[in-house]
């Protein structure tokens, strides 16, 4: 993963750079002491992960993050712990308070790496080869067992993953994105806002179906595919 380091304090920046160089799957694109210089790099280079200090002259890290329309994943690295809630409201991967032990840094980086892998187009989940995946929710990576998924509901920039025997998991991801990851072997898009697990269907009517006692609408654009599946399974 390509990463950029932003911290106005040279000793802190050097220490972070030395630690990151020990992690083989991270490639440092740039180390910046000035936030505006980092913005220019983000415009011209592909960056997957940003290590960002908060208290900096001119513009603080949180304001910098808010100014980026499509930011990379972010790990905040700061001497101040009181901004943690603000950071997580901006959907950061993790929040580290200086001095950061290498083991804690590595844990944060592994979170980002797992999320990065999940987002890759080549990372489609084959249900024959993988029985679970992770999503970023509740300030951590949450394990989702594929066989437990009942249906997934799209809510603009978020999805709600409804699982058997547990609370729904809400994560920031597009419905199309997760549809591509799951594939079509056991899941089907039946509406612009719903993906269902085919083996969890309880009943089907013309305009709706029932999964786990919940009525789910069937979109007109998806009706033929569902009817074909039902016909193939009909005795």
MIDOSE-1310 file (N, C-alpha, C; in nm, 2 decimals, decimal comma, always signed):
residues 235
xxxx	+0,08/-0,12/+0,00/+0,00/+0,00/+0,00/+0,09/+0,12/+0,00; +0,05/+0,22/-0,08/+0,13/+0,35/-0,08/+0,08/+0,44/+0,03; +0,17/+0,49/+0,11/+0,13/+0,58/+0,22/+0,20/+0,71/+0,22; +0,14/+0,80/+0,29/+0,20/+0,94/+0,31/+0,20/+0,97/+0,46
xxxx	+0,31/+1,03/+0,51/+0,33/+1,07/+0,65/+0,32/+1,22/+0,66; +0,24/+1,27/+0,75/+0,22/+1,41/+0,77/+0,24/+1,45/+0,92; +0,35/+1,52/+0,95/+0,37/+1,56/+1,09/+0,47/+1,67/+1,09; +0,44/+1,78/+1,15/+0,53/+1,90/+1,15/+0,65/+1,89/+1,23
xxxx	+0,66/+1,79/+1,32/+0,77/+1,77/+1,41/+0,87/+1,66/+1,35; +0,99/+1,71/+1,31/+1,08/+1,62/+1,25/+1,12/+1,50/+1,32; +1,15/+1,50/+1,46/+1,18/+1,37/+1,53/+1,06/+1,27/+1,52; +0,94/+1,32/+1,54/+0,82/+1,23/+1,53/+0,81/+1,17/+1,39
xxxx	+0,83/+1,25/+1,29/+0,82/+1,21/+1,15/+0,93/+1,10/+1,12; +1,05/+1,13/+1,17/+1,16/+1,03/+1,14/+1,13/+0,90/+1,21; +1,08/+0,90/+1,33/+1,05/+0,78/+1,41/+0,94/+0,70/+1,34; +0,84/+0,77/+1,30/+0,73/+0,70/+1,23/+0,78/+0,64/+1,10
xxxx	+0,86/+0,71/+1,02/+0,91/+0,66/+0,90/+1,00/+0,54/+0,92; +1,08/+0,54/+1,02/+1,17/+0,42/+1,05/+1,08/+0,30/+1,09; +0,97/+0,32/+1,16/+0,89/+0,21/+1,20/+0,81/+0,16/+1,08; +0,76/+0,24/+0,99/+0,69/+0,20/+0,88/+0,77/+0,12/+0,78
xxxx	+0,90/+0,16/+0,77/+0,99/+0,09/+0,68/+1,01/-0,06/+0,72; +0,97/-0,09/+0,84/+0,98/-0,23/+0,88/+0,86/-0,31/+0,84; +0,76/-0,25/+0,79/+0,64/-0,32/+0,75/+0,64/-0,34/+0,60; +0,66/-0,47/+0,55/+0,69/-0,49/+0,41/+0,59/-0,45/+0,31
xxxx	+0,46/-0,45/+0,35/+0,36/-0,42/+0,25/+0,33/-0,27/+0,24; +0,40/-0,18/+0,31/+0,38/-0,04/+0,30/+0,50/+0,03/+0,22; +0,46/+0,12/+0,14/+0,55/+0,19/+0,06/+0,53/+0,34/+0,08; +0,64/+0,41/+0,14/+0,62/+0,55/+0,17/+0,64/+0,63/+0,04
xxxx	+0,53/+0,70/+0,01/+0,54/+0,79/-0,11/+0,60/+0,92/-0,07; +0,57/+0,98/+0,05/+0,63/+1,10/+0,09/+0,61/+1,12/+0,24; +0,71/+1,19/+0,30/+0,70/+1,24/+0,44/+0,70/+1,39/+0,44; +0,59/+1,45/+0,49/+0,57/+1,59/+0,48/+0,56/+1,66/+0,62
xxxx	+0,62/+1,77/+0,63/+0,61/+1,85/+0,75/+0,50/+1,96/+0,73; +0,47/+1,99/+0,61/+0,37/+2,09/+0,58/+0,25/+2,03/+0,52; +0,13/+2,06/+0,58/+0,01/+2,00/+0,53/-0,02/+2,03/+0,38; +0,01/+2,16/+0,34/-0,03/+2,20/+0,20/+0,06/+2,12/+0,10
xxxx	+0,18/+2,09/+0,14/+0,27/+2,01/+0,05/+0,21/+1,87/+0,04; +0,15/+1,82/+0,15/+0,09/+1,69/+0,14/-0,03/+1,69/+0,04; -0,11/+1,80/+0,05/-0,22/+1,81/-0,04/-0,18/+1,80/-0,19; -0,07/+1,87/-0,22/-0,02/+1,86/-0,36/+0,02/+1,72/-0,40
xxxx	+0,08/+1,65/-0,31/+0,12/+1,51/-0,34/-0,01/+1,42/-0,36; -0,11/+1,44/-0,28/-0,23/+1,37/-0,29/-0,30/+1,39/-0,42; -0,28/+1,51/-0,48/-0,34/+1,54/-0,61/-0,27/+1,46/-0,73; -0,14/+1,43/-0,71/-0,06/+1,38/-0,82/-0,02/+1,23/-0,81
xxxx	-0,03/+1,18/-0,69/+0,01/+1,04/-0,67/-0,10/+0,96/-0,60; -0,09/+0,83/-0,63/-0,19/+0,73/-0,57/-0,15/+0,70/-0,43; -0,23/+0,74/-0,33/-0,20/+0,71/-0,19/-0,32/+0,63/-0,13; -0,28/+0,52/-0,07/-0,38/+0,44/-0,01/-0,41/+0,46/+0,14
xxxx	-0,30/+0,51/+0,21/-0,31/+0,53/+0,35/-0,23/+0,65/+0,39; -0,29/+0,73/+0,48/-0,23/+0,85/+0,53/-0,21/+0,85/+0,68; -0,09/+0,87/+0,73/-0,06/+0,88/+0,87/-0,06/+1,03/+0,90; -0,15/+1,08/+0,98/-0,18/+1,22/+0,99/-0,17/+1,27/+1,14
xxxx	-0,09/+1,37/+1,17/-0,08/+1,44/+1,29/-0,20/+1,54/+1,30; -0,24/+1,58/+1,42/-0,36/+1,67/+1,43/-0,31/+1,81/+1,45; -0,23/+1,84/+1,56/-0,18/+1,97/+1,59/-0,07/+2,01/+1,50; -0,10/+2,09/+1,40/+0,01/+2,15/+1,31/-0,02/+2,29/+1,28
xxxx	+0,08/+2,37/+1,25/+0,06/+2,51/+1,22/-0,02/+2,53/+1,09; -0,10/+2,64/+1,09/-0,17/+2,67/+0,97/-0,31/+2,60/+0,96; -0,30/+2,47/+0,95/-0,43/+2,39/+0,94/-0,40/+2,26/+1,02; -0,50/+2,23/+1,11/-0,48/+2,11/+1,18/-0,52/+1,98/+1,10
xxxx	-0,48/+1,87/+1,15/-0,50/+1,75/+1,07/-0,65/+1,72/+1,04; -0,73/+1,74/+1,14/-0,88/+1,72/+1,11/-0,93/+1,81/+1,01; -0,90/+1,93/+1,01/-0,94/+2,03/+0,90/-0,89/+1,99/+0,77; -0,76/+1,94/+0,77/-0,70/+1,90/+0,64/-0,78/+1,78/+0,59
xxxx	-0,81/+1,68/+0,67/-0,89/+1,57/+0,63/-1,03/+1,61/+0,58; -1,09/+1,70/+0,64/-1,22/+1,75/+0,60/-1,21/+1,81/+0,46; -1,10/+1,87/+0,43/-1,09/+1,94/+0,30/-1,06/+1,85/+0,18; -1,04/+1,72/+0,20/-1,01/+1,63/+0,10/-1,14/+1,56/+0,05
xxxx	-1,18/+1,58/-0,07/-1,31/+1,53/-0,12/-1,31/+1,37/-0,12; -1,20/+1,31/-0,15/-1,20/+1,16/-0,16/-1,07/+1,11/-0,09; -1,07/+1,12/+0,04/-0,94/+1,09/+0,11/-0,91/+0,94/+0,11; -0,78/+0,91/+0,12/-0,74/+0,77/+0,14/-0,77/+0,73/+0,28
xxxx	-0,75/+0,60/+0,32/-0,76/+0,56/+0,45/-0,67/+0,64/+0,54; -0,71/+0,67/+0,67/-0,63/+0,76/+0,76/-0,61/+0,69/+0,89; -0,49/+0,70/+0,94/-0,45/+0,66/+1,08/-0,40/+0,79/+1,14; -0,47/+0,84/+1,24/-0,43/+0,96/+1,31/-0,32/+0,93/+1,41
xxxx	-0,21/+1,00/+1,41/-0,10/+0,98/+1,51/-0,08/+1,11/+1,57; -0,11/+1,13/+1,70/-0,11/+1,26/+1,77/-0,07/+1,25/+1,91; -0,03/+1,36/+1,97/+0,00/+1,36/+2,11/-0,12/+1,39/+2,20; -0,24/+1,41/+2,14/-0,36/+1,45/+2,21/-0,47/+1,35/+2,19
xxxx	-0,52/+1,30/+2,30/-0,62/+1,20/+2,30/-0,76/+1,25/+2,29; -0,78/+1,38/+2,31/-0,92/+1,43/+2,32/-0,99/+1,44/+2,19; -0,92/+1,42/+2,08/-0,98/+1,44/+1,95/-1,03/+1,30/+1,89; -1,02/+1,20/+1,97/-1,05/+1,06/+1,91/-1,19/+1,05/+1,85
xxxx	-1,29/+1,11/+1,92/-1,43/+1,10/+1,87/-1,44/+1,18/+1,74; -1,38/+1,29/+1,73/-1,38/+1,37/+1,60/-1,31/+1,29/+1,49; -1,21/+1,22/+1,52/-1,14/+1,14/+1,42/-1,23/+1,02/+1,37; -1,29/+0,95/+1,46/-1,37/+0,84/+1,42/-1,50/+0,89/+1,35
xxxx	-1,55/+1,01/+1,38/-1,66/+1,06/+1,30/-1,62/+1,09/+1,16; -1,49/+1,11/+1,14/-1,44/+1,12/+1,00/-1,40/+0,99/+0,94; -1,44/+0,88/+1,00/-1,42/+0,75/+0,95/-1,27/+0,71/+0,94; -1,19/+0,75/+1,03/-1,05/+0,71/+1,03/-1,04/+0,56/+1,07
xxxx	-0,93/+0,50/+1,02/-0,91/+0,36/+1,05/-0,87/+0,34/+1,20; -0,79/+0,42/+1,25/-0,74/+0,41/+1,39/-0,69/+0,55/+1,44; -0,68/+0,55/+1,57/-0,63/+0,68/+1,64/-0,52/+0,64/+1,74; -0,40/+0,68/+1,71/-0,28/+0,65/+1,79/-0,23/+0,77/+1,87
xxxx	-0,20/+0,75/+2,00/-0,16/+0,86/+2,08/-0,01/+0,84/+2,10; +0,07/+0,94/+2,07/+0,22/+0,93/+2,09/+0,25/+0,93/+2,24; +0,36/+0,86/+2,28/+0,45/+0,78/+2,19/+0,38/+0,65/+2,15; +0,39/+0,60/+2,03/+0,32/+0,49/+1,98/+0,41/+0,36/+1,98
xxxx	+0,38/+0,26/+2,06/+0,47/+0,14/+2,05/+0,45/+0,08/+1,91; +0,56/+0,01/+1,87/+0,55/-0,05/+1,74/+0,44/-0,15/+1,72; +0,42/-0,23/+1,83/+0,31/-0,33/+1,83/+0,17/-0,26/+1,80; +0,15/-0,15/+1,86/+0,02/-0,08/+1,85/+0,01/-0,02/+1,70
xxxx	+0,13/+0,03/+1,65/+0,13/+0,08/+1,52/+0,10/-0,03/+1,42; +0,16/-0,15/+1,44/+0,14/-0,26/+1,35/-0,01/-0,31/+1,35; -0,07/-0,31/+1,47/-0,21/-0,34/+1,48/-0,30/-0,25/+1,40; -0,27/-0,12/+1,40/-0,35/-0,02/+1,33/-0,33/-0,04/+1,18
xxxx	-0,20/-0,07/+1,14/-0,17/-0,09/+1,00/-0,24/-0,22/+0,94; -0,24/-0,32/+1,03/-0,31/-0,44/+0,98/-0,46/-0,42/+0,96; -0,52/-0,34/+1,04/-0,66/-0,30/+1,02/-0,67/-0,24/+0,88; -0,59/-0,14/+0,85/-0,59/-0,07/+0,72/-0,57/-0,17/+0,61
xxxx	-0,47/-0,26/+0,63/-0,44/-0,36/+0,52/-0,56/-0,45/+0,49; -0,62/-0,50/+0,60/-0,74/-0,58/+0,58/-0,85/-0,51/+0,50; -0,87/-0,38/+0,54/-0,97/-0,30/+0,47/-0,94/-0,28/+0,33; -0,81/-0,25/+0,30/-0,76/-0,23/+0,17/-0,78/-0,35/+0,08
xxxx	-0,75/-0,47/+0,13/-0,77/-0,60/+0,06/-0,92/-0,62/+0,03; -1,01/-0,58/+0,12/-1,15/-0,60/+0,10/-1,20/-0,51/-0,01; -1,14/-0,39/-0,03/-1,19/-0,30/-0,13/-1,14/-0,32/-0,27; -1,04/-0,41/-0,28/-0,98/-0,43/-0,41/-1,08/-0,50/-0,51
xxxx	-1,09/-0,46/-0,63/-1,17/-0,53/-0,73/-1,13/-0,68/-0,75; -1,01/-0,71/-0,73/-0,96/-0,85/-0,74/-0,99/-0,93/-0,61; -1,04/-0,86/-0,51/-1,07/-0,93/-0,39/-1,20/-0,98/-0,37; -1,27/-1,02/-0,49/-1,40/-1,08/-0,48/-1,40/-1,20/-0,39
xxxx	-1,50/-1,21/-0,31/-1,51/-1,32/-0,22/-1,57/-1,44/-0,28; -1,50/-1,55/-0,30/-1,55/-1,67/-0,35/-1,61/-1,75/-0,23; -1,74/-1,78/-0,23/-1,79/-1,84/-0,12/-1,75/-1,99/-0,10; -1,69/-2,04/-0,21/-1,63/-2,18/-0,20/-1,50/-2,17/-0,12
xxxx	-1,42/-2,06/-0,13/-1,29/-2,05/-0,08/-1,28/-1,97/+0,05; -1,38/-1,88/+0,07/-1,37/-1,80/+0,19/-1,51/-1,81/+0,27; -1,50/-1,83/+0,40/-1,62/-1,84/+0,47/-1,65/-1,71/+0,56; -1,57/-1,61/+0,54/-1,59/-1,48/+0,62/-1,51/-1,37/+0,55
xxxx	-1,55/-1,25/+0,60/-1,47/-1,13/+0,56/-1,49/-1,03/+0,67; -1,41/-0,92/+0,66/-1,41/-0,82/+0,77/-1,46/-0,69/+0,71; -1,54/-0,61/+0,79/-1,58/-0,48/+0,75/-1,55/-0,38/+0,87; -1,53/-0,26/+0,83/-1,50/-0,15/+0,93/-1,62/-0,10/+0,99
xxxx	-1,65/-0,13/+1,12/-1,77/-0,09/+1,19/-1,74/-0,07/+1,34; -1,81/+0,02/+1,40/-1,79/+0,04/+1,54/-1,65/+0,06/+1,58; -1,57/+0,14/+1,50/-1,44/+0,17/+1,53/-1,34/+0,05/+1,53; -1,38/-0,06/+1,46/-1,30/-0,18/+1,46/-1,33/-0,26/+1,33
xxxx	-1,26/-0,36/+1,30/-1,29/-0,45/+1,20/-1,38/-0,56/+1,25; -1,49/-0,58/+1,20/-1,59/-0,68/+1,24/-1,60/-0,79/+1,15; -1,59/-0,91/+1,20/-1,59/-1,04/+1,12/-1,74/-1,07/+1,08; -1,76/-1,09/+0,95/-1,89/-1,13/+0,90/-1,88/-1,27/+0,84
xxxx	-1,95/-1,37/+0,90/-1,95/-1,50/+0,84/-2,05/-1,51/+0,73; -2,01/-1,55/+0,61/-2,09/-1,54/+0,49/-2,22/-1,62/+0,51; -2,21/-1,74/+0,58/-2,33/-1,82/+0,59/-2,43/-1,76/+0,69; -2,39/-1,66/+0,76/-2,48/-1,59/+0,86/-2,56/-1,48/+0,79
xxxx	-2,51/-1,43/+0,68/-2,58/-1,32/+0,61/-2,72/-1,35/+0,57; -2,82/-1,28/+0,61/-2,96/-1,30/+0,56/-2,99/-1,20/+0,44; -2,97/-1,07/+0,47/-2,98/-0,98/+0,36/-2,90/-0,85/+0,39; -2,87/-0,77/+0,29/-2,79/-0,65/+0,30/-2,87/-0,54/+0,24
xxxx	-2,88/-0,43/+0,32/-2,96/-0,31/+0,28/-2,87/-0,20/+0,25; -2,89/-0,13/+0,14/-2,81/-0,01/+0,11/-2,87/+0,11/+0,16; -2,78/+0,20/+0,22/-2,83/+0,33/+0,27/-2,73/+0,44/+0,23; -2,74/+0,48/+0,11/-2,65/+0,58/+0,05/-2,51/+0,53/+0,06
xxxx	-2,43/+0,59/+0,15/-2,28/+0,56/+0,15/-2,26/+0,44/+0,25; -2,36/+0,39/+0,31/-2,35/+0,28/+0,41/-2,43/+0,16/+0,36; -2,40/+0,04/+0,42/-2,48/-0,07/+0,41/-2,51/-0,13/+0,55; -2,62/-0,19/+0,56/-2,66/-0,26/+0,68/-2,66/-0,41/+0,65
xxxx	-2,57/-0,48/+0,71/-2,56/-0,63/+0,69/-2,64/-0,70/+0,80; -2,75/-0,76/+0,77/-2,83/-0,83/+0,86/-2,79/-0,98/+0,87; -2,75/-1,02/+0,99/-2,69/-1,15/+1,01/-2,78/-1,23/+1,10; -2,77/-1,36/+1,09/-2,85/-1,45/+1,17/-2,80/-1,46/+1,31
xxxx	-2,88/-1,44/+1,41/-2,84/-1,45/+1,55/-2,76/-1,34/+1,60; -2,76/-1,22/+1,54/-2,68/-1,11/+1,58/-2,74/-0,98/+1,54; -2,69/-0,87/+1,59/-2,73/-0,74/+1,56/-2,68/-0,70/+1,41; -2,76/-0,62/+1,34/-2,71/-0,57/+1,21/-2,58/-0,50/+1,22
xxxx	-2,49/-0,51/+1,12/-2,36/-0,44/+1,12/-2,37/-0,34/+1,01; -2,35/-0,21/+1,05/-2,35/-0,10/+0,96/-2,21/-0,06/+0,93; -2,18/-0,05/+0,80/-2,04/-0,02/+0,76/-2,05/+0,08/+0,64; -1,94/+0,16/+0,63/-1,94/+0,26/+0,52/-1,89/+0,19/+0,39
xxxx	-1,98/+0,15/+0,30/-1,95/+0,08/+0,18/-2,07/+0,09/+0,09; -2,04/+0,10/-0,04/-2,15/+0,10/-0,13/-2,21/-0,04/-0,16; -2,34/-0,05/-0,19/-2,40/-0,18/-0,21/-2,34/-0,25/-0,33; -2,31/-0,17/-0,43/-2,25/-0,23/-0,55/-2,12/-0,29/-0,52
xxxx	-2,04/-0,22/-0,43/-1,91/-0,27/-0,39/-1,92/-0,41/-0,32; -2,01/-0,42/-0,23/-2,02/-0,55/-0,16/-2,08/-0,65/-0,24; -2,17/-0,62/-0,34/-2,22/-0,71/-0,43/-2,12/-0,78/-0,52; -2,02/-0,70/-0,56/-1,91/-0,75/-0,64/-1,82/-0,84/-0,56
xxxx	-1,80/-0,81/-0,43/-1,72/-0,90/-0,35/-1,79/-1,03/-0,32; -1,92/-1,03/-0,30/-1,99/-1,16/-0,27/-2,01/-1,25/-0,39; -2,03/-1,19/-0,50/-2,05/-1,28/-0,62/-2,20/-1,32/-0,62; -2,23/-1,41/-0,71/-2,37/-1,45/-0,74/-2,40/-1,59/-0,70
xxxx	-2,31/-1,67/-0,65/-2,33/-1,81/-0,62/-2,44/-1,83/-0,51; -2,44/-1,74/-0,41/-2,54/-1,76/-0,30/-2,61/-1,63/-0,27; -2,58/-1,52/-0,35/-2,65/-1,39/-0,32/-2,70/-1,33/-0,45; -2,81/-1,25/-0,43/-2,87/-1,19/-0,55/-2,92/-1,05/-0,51
xxxx	-2,90/-0,96/-0,60/-2,96/-0,82/-0,59/-3,10/-0,83/-0,64; -3,20/-0,80/-0,55/-3,34/-0,81/-0,58/-3,40/-0,67/-0,59; -3,33/-0,57/-0,56/-3,38/-0,43/-0,55/-3,26/-0,34/-0,55; -3,28/-0,22/-0,59/-3,17/-0,12/-0,59/-3,11/-0,10/-0,45
xxxx	-3,19/-0,14/-0,35/-3,14/-0,12/-0,21/-3,12/-0,25/-0,13; -3,14/-0,37/-0,20/-3,13/-0,49/-0,12/-3,05/-0,60/-0,20; -2,97/-0,67/-0,13/-2,91/-0,80/-0,17/-2,96/-0,91/-0,07; -3,00/-1,02/-0,12/-3,05/-1,12/-0,03/-2,96/-1,25/-0,04
xxxx	-2,96/-1,33/+0,07/-2,90/-1,46/+0,06/-3,00/-1,56/+0,00; -2,97/-1,62/-0,10/-3,07/-1,70/-0,17/-3,12/-1,82/-0,08; -3,04/-1,88/+0,00/-3,08/-1,99/+0,08/-3,16/-1,94/+0,20; -3,18/-1,81/+0,22/-3,26/-1,76/+0,33/-3,40/-1,72/+0,29
xxxx	-3,43/-1,73/+0,16/-3,56/-1,69/+0,12/-3,67/-1,78/+0,18; -3,77/-1,73/+0,24/-3,88/-1,80/+0,30/-4,00/-1,81/+0,21; -4,03/-1,71/+0,14/-4,14/-1,71/+0,04/-4,13/-1,60/-0,06; -4,19/-1,61/-0,17/-4,18/-1,51/-0,28/-4,32/-1,48/-0,34
xxxx	-4,35/-1,35/-0,35/-4,47/-1,31/-0,42/-4,42/-1,22/-0,54; -4,52/-1,17/-0,61/-4,49/-1,09/-0,73/-4,40/-0,97/-0,70; -4,43/-0,90/-0,59/-4,37/-0,77/-0,57/-4,28/-0,77/-0,45; -4,27/-0,88/-0,37/-4,19/-0,89/-0,26/-4,16/-1,03/-0,22
xxxx	-4,05/-1,05/-0,14/-4,02/-1,18/-0,08/-3,99/-1,16/+0,06; -3,98/-1,27/+0,13/-3,96/-1,27/+0,28/-3,84/-1,34/+0,32; -3,75/-1,27/+0,39/-3,63/-1,33/+0,45/-3,63/-1,30/+0,60; -3,62/-1,41/+0,68/-3,62/-1,39/+0,82/-3,73/-1,32/+0,88
xxxx	-3,85/-1,34/+0,81/-3,97/-1,27/+0,86/-3,98/-1,13/+0,81; -3,89/-1,08/+0,73/-3,88/-0,94/+0,69/-3,93/-0,93/+0,54; -4,02/-0,85/+0,51/-4,07/-0,83/+0,37/-3,97/-0,74/+0,30; -3,92/-0,79/+0,18/-3,82/-0,71/+0,10/-3,88/-0,69/-0,03
xxxx	-3,88/-0,57/-0,08/-3,94/-0,54/-0,21/-3,85/-0,60/-0,33; -3,92/-0,64/-0,43/-3,85/-0,69/-0,55/-3,86/-0,58/-0,66; -3,74/-0,53/-0,70/-3,74/-0,42/-0,80/-3,77/-0,48/-0,94; -3,84/-0,40/-1,02/-3,87/-0,45/-1,16/-3,75/-0,49/-1,24
xxxx	-3,64/-0,42/-1,22/-3,52/-0,45/-1,30/-3,46/-0,59/-1,26; -3,50/-0,64/-1,14/-3,43/-0,76/-1,09/-3,53/-0,88/-1,09; -3,66/-0,85/-1,13/-3,76/-0,95/-1,12/-3,73/-1,08/-1,21; -3,69/-1,06/-1,33/-3,67/-1,17/-1,42/-3,56/-1,26/-1,37
xxxx	-3,45/-1,21/-1,32/-3,34/-1,29/-1,26/-3,39/-1,37/-1,15; -3,47/-1,31/-1,06/-3,52/-1,39/-0,94/-3,62/-1,50/-0,99; -3,70/-1,46/-1,08/-3,80/-1,56/-1,13/-3,73/-1,68/-1,20; -3,62/-1,65/-1,27/-3,54/-1,76/-1,33/-3,48/-1,85/-1,22
xxxx	-3,43/-1,79/-1,12/-3,37/-1,87/-1,01/-3,48/-1,96/-0,94; -3,60/-1,90/-0,92/-3,71/-1,97/-0,85/-3,76/-2,08/-0,94; -3,76/-2,06/-1,07/-3,81/-2,16/-1,16/-3,71/-2,28/-1,16; -3,59/-2,25/-1,16/-3,48/-2,36/-1,16/-3,49/-2,44/-1,03
xxx	-3,54/-2,38/-0,92/-3,55/-2,46/-0,79/-3,69/-2,52/-0,77; -3,78/-2,49/-0,86/-3,92/-2,53/-0,84/-3,93/-2,68/-0,87; -4,00/-2,75/-0,79/-4,02/-2,90/-0,82/-4,15/-2,92/-0,91
